[in-house]
C-alpha cells in the first residue's frame, strides 16, 4: 500500500482488499478536514444549529445533552446524528448499556449510514464477532468501493472506517495488512480514539491491561 501524508484537502491513498485473490491494491481519494454536507440526512437548519451546540457539551455536560437529544429523537427518530451524539453522551456518563443500545438502534434504522456501520462494527469486533464486519459493509472493505460516486471524504470518515478495517484484519489473523492500515491511521490522525481502537486486536495482552487502567482512572475522577 502506498500512502501520501499531505495537508488537509489533498489526496491520501489506502488499500482495498480483493477477496478473490487476496491481494492488496490502492485506491485514491481526497481527505478533507472541512465540513461535508450530509445530503442524505438533512435536519432542519435550526435543529442542525442546536446540534452544534449540543456537540460542545456531549462530554462536559452529558446529562443535559442526553435530555435534549432524547427530546429531538422524538421529533426526528430516523436522524442518525442524534443517535451518534447519544452514544457519545452515554459513554461520558459511564452508561455502556445505553450507549450500546443507541448504536444498535442507529444501525437498524440507518444501515446505509457510514458511522452507524462503523459503530456497530466496533461492537461486533469487541464481542468477538469479526465475521460480521464484511456483511455490515456489504463486502466492501475499502471506503471508495463502499461509496464509488464520492471522491472526497471527511477525515473522521477515513479514520472511522479504516480504524474498523484495521481491527478487522488484526482480529482475523492478517496482522501485516492491519499494520498497513494502522500506519495510514497514524499518519492522518495519530491522536484519534479510532486510531487507538485497533491496538486491542493487534496487541491484545498489552492493550487489555492499559484499558483496565484507563477505566480505573476514569472511575476515580468521578
MOTAUR-V767976 format. One line per field, one symbol per residue. phi: phi as a letter, one per 20 degrees, with the letter a starting at -180 (. if undefined). burial: + if it has 9 or more other C-alpha atoms within 8 Angstrom, else -. A space follows every 10 residues. Layout:
phi=???
burial=???
//
This chain:
phi=.dbdecfgne fcdbfdeefg dmddccccbe dcdegdfefe ceeggfffff ffffgfdgde cfffffgfff ffffecfdef fffgffffff ffenefffff ffffffffec feegfffgff ffgfffemdf fefgfgdmne dcffffcfed dbcfgffgff fffffgffff fdndfffgff fffffffebf efffffgfff efcfffffff ffffffffff ff
burial=+-------++ ++++++++-- ---+++++++ ++-------- -------+-- ---+--+++- -+--++-+++ -++-----++ -+++++++++ ++--+--+++ -++++++--+ +-++++++++ +++++---++ -+++-++--+ ++++-+---- --+++-++++ ++++++++++ +--++-++++ ++-+++-++- ---+++++++ ++-+--++-- ---------- --
//
